[in-house]
Amino acid sequence: MESGRNVFIAAHQPLMREGLKVLLRGLDGVRVCGEASDGRAALEGCERLGADLAVIECGLPLLDGVCVMRLLKRRHPSRRVLAIGGNDPAMLRPALEAGADGYLLPEASADEVRMAVRALLAGGGWLSPWAAREVLRERRSAAEAEPAERERDALALLTPREREVLHLVAEGYRNREIAGLLVVSDRTVEKHRANLFRKLSLHSQADARAWAEERGFALRPRPRGERSGLG
């Protein structure tokens, strides 16, 4: 870590500011260059004093801490930001989206605060154990939901006529039979079928039926005497 790095502290409560100053003064090469108790003063102070690292509480008055982070990172992308906030995803997510390079809980130990500051000034990041678990949980949830979201998006791309054709194909009707039921040409049915198969990544009539059944489509039984197109 380079020597003589400036750190700015922005926290609403004097007790938090004093505690952070005491902790950071014990770090070699770190100088607390300023402090603020509200967001407006924090943004002005960070810019005026050229802080290398800003330790910012999320819930600052006058100008929200997350807004300060966003503005600071937008104007000075290389400056480092350590957010301090509660164990609430609604607080963590906006802070990270605003560009925070690290996230600590208010009850973080002295050692964790020092390690986080060292890591950020060295160009790395830092997440409290809770924040790290929450980020991993969200990533897992997003990965699990992605296939279903892609399918919903694909289904939304189907036209009303393509949905009708999908139902009939899944029920086992052949193109000519579908054309008769919808009073359109065979060629039109072929076009709709090709389009919906492409959009849903289907390859056969059996695929269409399996796809529809897995998603709870209400498939109607074919009238008696009609031969299934599934063979």
ROTOR-897886 format. One line per 2 residues: their letters; for each residue x, y, z of N, C-alpha, C. Coordinates in steps of 0.05 Angstrom, whole numbers, plus 5000, padded with zeros to 4 digits. Example, Ala and Ser with C-alpha at 12.3 -4.5 7.8 and 13.67 -1.06 7.14 Angstrom:
AS	5264 4886 5156 5246 4910 5156 5264 4934 5156 ~ 5257 4955 5142 5273 4979 5143 5258 5001 5157
//
This chain:
ME	5017 4976 5000 5000 5000 5000 5018 5025 5000 ~ 5011 5045 4983 5026 5069 4982 5024 5085 5008
SG	5044 5101 5013 5044 5117 5038 5029 5143 5033 ~ 5020 5155 5055 5006 5181 5054 4980 5181 5040
RN	4963 5160 5044 4937 5159 5031 4916 5173 5048 ~ 4900 5190 5035 4880 5205 5049 4853 5190 5050
VF	4842 5190 5074 4816 5177 5078 4796 5197 5090 ~ 4773 5198 5078 4751 5216 5087 4730 5199 5100
IA	4719 5208 5123 4699 5193 5138 4673 5209 5137 ~ 4651 5196 5129 4625 5208 5128 4605 5190 5143
AH	4597 5199 5167 4579 5183 5184 4562 5203 5200 ~ 4537 5197 5203 4518 5215 5216 4524 5219 5246
QP	4530 5197 5260 4534 5198 5289 4563 5205 5296 ~ 4568 5224 5313 4595 5231 5322 4611 5207 5332
LM	4597 5189 5347 4610 5166 5358 4623 5148 5337 ~ 4608 5144 5315 4619 5127 5293 4643 5141 5280
RE	4641 5167 5276 4663 5182 5264 4688 5180 5281 ~ 4684 5185 5307 4707 5185 5326 4720 5157 5327
GL	4703 5136 5328 4713 5109 5329 4729 5102 5304 ~ 4719 5110 5281 4734 5105 5256 4760 5120 5255
KV	4760 5145 5264 4785 5160 5264 4806 5147 5282 ~ 4798 5138 5305 4817 5125 5323 4829 5100 5310
LL	4811 5084 5297 4821 5060 5284 4840 5066 5261 ~ 4833 5086 5244 4849 5091 5220 4875 5105 5227
RG	4876 5120 5249 4901 5134 5256 4922 5113 5264 ~ 4914 5090 5271 4933 5069 5278 4945 5054 5254
LD	4936 5061 5230 4946 5048 5206 4969 5065 5194 ~ 4991 5051 5188 5014 5065 5176 5007 5075 5148
GV	5015 5099 5142 5011 5111 5116 4983 5120 5110 ~ 4965 5120 5130 4938 5129 5126 4933 5155 5142
RV	4921 5174 5129 4915 5200 5142 4886 5206 5139 ~ 4872 5211 5161 4844 5220 5160 4844 5250 5152
CG	4836 5255 5127 4838 5283 5117 4814 5300 5123 ~ 4792 5287 5131 4768 5302 5136 4745 5285 5144
EA	4723 5297 5153 4699 5282 5161 4675 5299 5156 ~ 4651 5286 5155 4626 5300 5151 4604 5284 5164
SD	4582 5298 5171 4560 5285 5184 4535 5283 5166 ~ 4537 5295 5142 4515 5293 5123 4526 5289 5094
GR	4508 5282 5076 4517 5275 5049 4528 5298 5033 ~ 4516 5322 5036 4525 5345 5020 4554 5352 5028
AA	4558 5353 5055 4585 5360 5064 4605 5338 5057 ~ 4596 5313 5056 4613 5291 5049 4623 5293 5021
LE	4604 5298 5002 4612 5300 4974 4631 5324 4970 ~ 4624 5346 4982 4641 5370 4979 4669 5365 4990
GC	4670 5353 5014 4695 5348 5027 4713 5328 5012 ~ 4701 5307 5003 4716 5286 4988 4729 5299 4963
ER	4714 5315 4949 4725 5327 4925 4746 5349 4931 ~ 4740 5365 4951 4759 5387 4957 4785 5377 4968
LG	4784 5356 4985 4808 5346 4998 4822 5323 4982 ~ 4810 5315 4960 4822 5294 4944 4826 5268 4958
AD	4806 5258 4972 4808 5233 4987 4813 5210 4968 ~ 4832 5193 4976 4837 5168 4961 4816 5147 4968
LA	4806 5148 4992 4785 5130 5001 4764 5145 5017 ~ 4739 5140 5011 4717 5152 5026 4702 5130 5040
VI	4700 5132 5067 4685 5113 5083 4658 5127 5088 ~ 4637 5116 5075 4611 5130 5075 4589 5113 5087
EC	4575 5124 5106 4551 5111 5117 4528 5113 5097 ~ 4514 5092 5093 4492 5092 5073 4470 5112 5079
GL	4463 5114 5105 4439 5130 5112 4446 5158 5121 ~ 4461 5173 5105 4468 5200 5113 4444 5219 5108
PL	4441 5240 5125 4420 5260 5120 4427 5280 5098 ~ 4408 5295 5090 4410 5316 5069 4415 5305 5042
LD	4435 5289 5039 4440 5274 5013 4447 5246 5021 ~ 4431 5227 5012 4435 5199 5019 4463 5189 5013
GV	4473 5172 5031 4500 5162 5027 4504 5148 5000 ~ 4484 5133 4992 4486 5119 4966 4488 5139 4943
CV	4474 5161 4945 4476 5182 4924 4504 5194 4924 ~ 4515 5198 4947 4543 5208 4949 4562 5189 4935
MR	4559 5163 4941 4576 5143 4928 4574 5144 4898 ~ 4549 5145 4888 4545 5145 4859 4557 5170 4846
LL	4553 5193 4858 4564 5218 4846 4594 5218 4848 ~ 4605 5209 4870 4634 5208 4873 4647 5190 4853
KR	4636 5166 4850 4647 5147 4831 4644 5156 4802 ~ 4622 5169 4797 4617 5179 4769 4637 5201 4762
RH	4643 5218 4781 4662 5240 4776 4691 5231 4778 ~ 4696 5212 4797 4724 5204 4802 4724 5173 4804
PS	4723 5159 4781 4721 5130 4782 4743 5115 4797 ~ 4767 5127 4798 4790 5114 4811 4789 5116 4841
RR	4773 5134 4852 4772 5137 4881 4757 5114 4893 ~ 4766 5105 4916 4755 5082 4929 4733 5089 4949
VL	4713 5072 4951 4690 5078 4969 4685 5053 4985 ~ 4684 5057 5012 4677 5035 5030 4650 5043 5043
AI	4630 5028 5037 4603 5033 5048 4599 5020 5075 ~ 4585 5034 5092 4577 5023 5118 4547 5023 5120
GG	4535 4999 5123 4506 4998 5124 4497 4973 5138 ~ 4471 4971 5142 4460 4948 5157 4458 4923 5141
ND	4451 4901 5155 4448 4875 5141 4421 4873 5128 ~ 4416 4890 5109 4391 4891 5094 4398 4891 5064
PA	4388 4872 5049 4394 4871 5020 4385 4897 5006 ~ 4364 4910 5017 4355 4935 5004 4374 4957 5008
ML	4394 4954 5026 4415 4974 5030 4440 4965 5016 ~ 4446 4939 5017 4471 4929 5004 4470 4932 4974
RP	4448 4924 4962 4447 4924 4933 4451 4952 4920 ~ 4436 4972 4930 4441 4999 4919 4469 5009 4923
AL	4481 5003 4946 4509 5012 4951 4528 5000 4930 ~ 4526 4974 4925 4543 4961 4906 4538 4971 4878
EA	4512 4976 4871 4505 4986 4845 4515 5014 4841 ~ 4517 5029 4863 4527 5057 4861 4558 5058 4857
GA	4571 5035 4861 4600 5034 4856 4617 5029 4881 ~ 4604 5023 4904 4620 5018 4928 4639 4995 4923
DG	4664 4998 4932 4684 4977 4929 4685 4958 4952 ~ 4671 4965 4974 4670 4948 4997 4645 4954 5013
YL	4638 4936 5031 4614 4939 5048 4619 4927 5075 ~ 4615 4943 5096 4618 4934 5123 4592 4939 5139
LP	4588 4923 5159 4566 4928 5178 4575 4946 5200 ~ 4557 4962 5212 4565 4980 5233 4579 4966 5257
EA	4572 4941 5261 4584 4926 5283 4610 4912 5276 ~ 4622 4919 5253 4647 4906 5245 4669 4910 5266
SA	4686 4890 5269 4707 4892 5289 4729 4911 5280 ~ 4746 4920 5298 4768 4938 5291 4786 4925 5271
DE	4792 4899 5274 4809 4886 5255 4797 4885 5227 ~ 4771 4880 5226 4758 4879 5200 4758 4906 5186
VR	4754 4927 5201 4755 4954 5189 4782 4959 5178 ~ 4803 4953 5193 4830 4958 5184 4837 4941 5159
MA	4828 4916 5159 4833 4899 5136 4819 4909 5111 ~ 4794 4918 5115 4779 4929 5093 4792 4954 5081
VR	4801 4972 5098 4814 4996 5089 4840 4990 5074 ~ 4856 4972 5085 4880 4964 5071 4874 4952 5044
AL	4854 4934 5043 4847 4921 5018 4838 4941 4996 ~ 4822 4960 5004 4812 4979 4984 4834 4998 4975
LA	4851 5007 4993 4873 5024 4985 4894 5010 4968 ~ 4894 4983 4970 4912 4968 4953 4900 4960 4926
GG	4875 4970 4922 4862 4965 4896 4843 4942 4896 ~ 4839 4929 4919 4820 4906 4920 4793 4914 4930
GW	4778 4895 4938 4751 4899 4949 4748 4886 4976 ~ 4725 4891 4989 4720 4878 5015 4690 4877 5020
LS	4681 4853 5027 4653 4849 5035 4653 4836 5063 ~ 4636 4846 5080 4633 4833 5106 4623 4805 5101
PW	4626 4786 5120 4616 4759 5116 4587 4758 5108 ~ 4570 4774 5121 4542 4774 5114 4538 4784 5086
AA	4551 4806 5078 4548 4816 5051 4558 4796 5030 ~ 4580 4782 5036 4590 4762 5017 4569 4740 5013
RE	4557 4731 5035 4537 4710 5033 4513 4719 5017 ~ 4505 4744 5022 4482 4755 5008 4487 4758 4978
VL	4510 4766 4970 4517 4769 4942 4517 4741 4929 ~ 4528 4721 4942 4528 4694 4931 4500 4683 4929
RE	4483 4689 4949 4455 4679 4949 4440 4692 4925 ~ 4444 4718 4921 4431 4731 4898 4440 4720 4872
RR	4466 4714 4870 4477 4703 4844 4465 4675 4839 ~ 4463 4659 4860 4452 4632 4857 4423 4634 4849
SA	4408 4652 4862 4379 4655 4855 4376 4665 4826 ~ 4393 4683 4818 4391 4693 4791 4398 4671 4771
AE	4418 4655 4777 4426 4633 4759 4403 4613 4757 ~ 4390 4607 4779 4368 4588 4779 4343 4599 4764
AE	4339 4625 4766 4316 4637 4753 4320 4643 4724 ~ 4345 4644 4715 4350 4653 4688 4337 4636 4667
PA	4339 4609 4668 4325 4593 4648 4295 4598 4646 ~ 4282 4600 4670 4253 4605 4670 4247 4632 4658
ER	4264 4652 4664 4259 4679 4653 4263 4679 4623 ~ 4283 4664 4613 4287 4663 4584 4263 4650 4571
ER	4251 4629 4584 4228 4616 4572 4204 4635 4572 ~ 4200 4650 4594 4178 4669 4594 4181 4690 4573
DA	4206 4700 4570 4211 4720 4550 4206 4709 4522 ~ 4214 4684 4517 4210 4672 4491 4180 4668 4485
LA	4165 4659 4506 4136 4656 4502 4123 4682 4497 ~ 4133 4704 4509 4121 4730 4505 4126 4740 4477
LL	4146 4729 4463 4152 4737 4436 4133 4724 4416 ~ 4119 4704 4424 4100 4690 4406 4076 4708 4400
TP	4068 4709 4375 4043 4723 4368 4019 4707 4377 ~ 3996 4719 4380 3972 4704 4387 3967 4680 4369
RE	3972 4683 4343 3968 4661 4324 3988 4639 4329 ~ 4013 4647 4334 4034 4627 4340 4027 4611 4365
RE	4015 4624 4384 4007 4609 4409 3985 4589 4402 ~ 3966 4597 4385 3945 4578 4377 3957 4554 4363
VL	3976 4559 4345 3989 4538 4331 4005 4520 4350 ~ 4018 4532 4370 4033 4517 4390 4014 4497 4404
HL	3991 4507 4413 3972 4489 4427 3964 4466 4409 ~ 3958 4472 4384 3948 4451 4366 3970 4431 4359
VA	3994 4441 4355 4017 4423 4349 4021 4405 4373 ~ 4021 4417 4398 4025 4401 4422 4003 4381 4426
EG	3979 4386 4416 3957 4367 4419 3958 4345 4397 ~ 3977 4347 4379 3981 4326 4360 3970 4331 4332
YR	3960 4354 4326 3949 4360 4300 3971 4365 4280 ~ 3966 4355 4255 3985 4360 4233 3980 4387 4221
NR	3999 4396 4205 3997 4423 4193 3971 4427 4177 ~ 3964 4406 4161 3940 4409 4145 3915 4411 4162
EI	3914 4395 4184 3892 4396 4202 3890 4423 4216 ~ 3913 4434 4224 3913 4460 4237 3903 4482 4217
AG	3912 4479 4192 3903 4498 4172 3873 4498 4169 ~ 3861 4474 4170 3832 4472 4168 3818 4484 4192
LL	3829 4479 4216 3816 4489 4241 3818 4520 4242 ~ 3840 4531 4233 3844 4560 4235 3836 4575 4209
VV	3828 4559 4189 3819 4571 4164 3841 4588 4152 ~ 3865 4576 4149 3887 4589 4136 3900 4569 4118
SD	3920 4577 4102 3933 4559 4084 3954 4542 4099 ~ 3960 4519 4086 3981 4501 4098 4007 4517 4100
RT	4013 4533 4081 4038 4549 4080 4040 4568 4104 ~ 4017 4580 4111 4016 4598 4134 4021 4583 4160
VE	4010 4560 4162 4015 4543 4186 4044 4536 4188 ~ 4056 4528 4166 4084 4521 4165 4101 4544 4175
KH	4094 4568 4166 4110 4592 4174 4107 4597 4204 ~ 4082 4595 4214 4078 4600 4243 4093 4578 4259
RA	4091 4554 4250 4104 4532 4264 4135 4535 4264 ~ 4146 4543 4242 4175 4547 4241 4184 4569 4259
NL	4168 4591 4260 4175 4614 4277 4174 4606 4306 ~ 4153 4593 4315 4150 4586 4343 4170 4565 4352
FR	4177 4546 4334 4197 4526 4340 4224 4540 4344 ~ 4230 4560 4327 4255 4575 4330 4256 4590 4356
KL	4235 4604 4362 4234 4621 4386 4236 4604 4412 ~ 4225 4580 4412 4225 4563 4436 4246 4541 4435
SL	4262 4542 4414 4283 4521 4411 4272 4493 4411 ~ 4250 4489 4396 4238 4463 4393 4246 4451 4366
HS	4245 4424 4365 4254 4411 4340 4233 4391 4329 ~ 4213 4385 4344 4193 4365 4335 4167 4370 4349
QA	4146 4356 4339 4120 4357 4351 4121 4346 4379 ~ 4137 4325 4383 4140 4313 4409 4152 4333 4429
DA	4172 4348 4419 4184 4369 4436 4163 4390 4444 ~ 4146 4397 4425 4125 4417 4431 4106 4407 4453
RA	4098 4381 4451 4080 4370 4471 4093 4369 4498 ~ 4118 4360 4499 4133 4358 4524 4136 4386 4536
WA	4143 4405 4520 4147 4433 4529 4121 4443 4541 ~ 4099 4439 4528 4073 4449 4537 4064 4435 4563
EE	4068 4409 4564 4060 4393 4588 4076 4402 4613 ~ 4102 4406 4609 4120 4414 4631 4112 4441 4643
RG	4099 4457 4626 4092 4484 4635 4062 4487 4641 ~ 4049 4465 4643 4021 4465 4652 4001 4475 4632
FA	4007 4473 4606 3988 4481 4586 3964 4463 4587 ~ 3940 4474 4584 3916 4458 4584 3912 4446 4556
LR	3922 4422 4551 3920 4410 4525 3894 4395 4523 ~ 3880 4400 4502 3854 4387 4498 3857 4360 4484
PR	3841 4340 4492 3842 4314 4478 3832 4317 4449 ~ 3845 4303 4431 3835 4303 4403 3809 4288 4402
PR	3791 4298 4384 3765 4283 4381 3770 4255 4372 ~ 3753 4237 4380 3755 4209 4374 3755 4205 4344
GE	3771 4186 4335 3772 4179 4307 3794 4194 4292 ~ 3805 4215 4305 3827 4230 4291 3853 4217 4298
RS	3871 4216 4279 3897 4203 4282 3917 4224 4292 ~ 3931 4217 4313 3950 4235 4325 3974 4239 4306
GL	3983 4265 4304 4006 4271 4288 4032 4262 4301 ~ 4031 4253 4326 4055 4244 4339 4063 4216 4330
G	4044 4203 4317 4050 4176 4307 4053 4157 4330
//
